[in-house]
Amino acid sequence: MYEYTTKGTCSSKILFDIYEEDGVKKVKDVKFVGGCHGNTQGVAKLVEGMRVDDVIERLEGVQCGMKGTSCPDQLARALKANA
């Protein structure tokens, strides 16, 4: 299980795991600590079982207001840092 401390978002941490299936790294068990519970729960369910590279490609750069980042963007950064 990985733990990533977020920066610039309402959530304070992201917990997640990465597993390998047929040589492909995939995401599982994503949990955001804090943030908009419904939104972060939705993101976590949507990325479950996805390829790490696909999650990064889709979520990197998503912004929340004028923050310059978002919970989905922070997840992409966490995956990049740990994959």
Secondary structure, DSSP 8 states (H G I E B T S, - for coil): -EEEE-SSSSEEEEEEEEEEETTEEEEEEEEEEES-HHHHHHHHHHHTT-BHHHHHHHHTT---TTSS--HHHHHHHHHHHH-
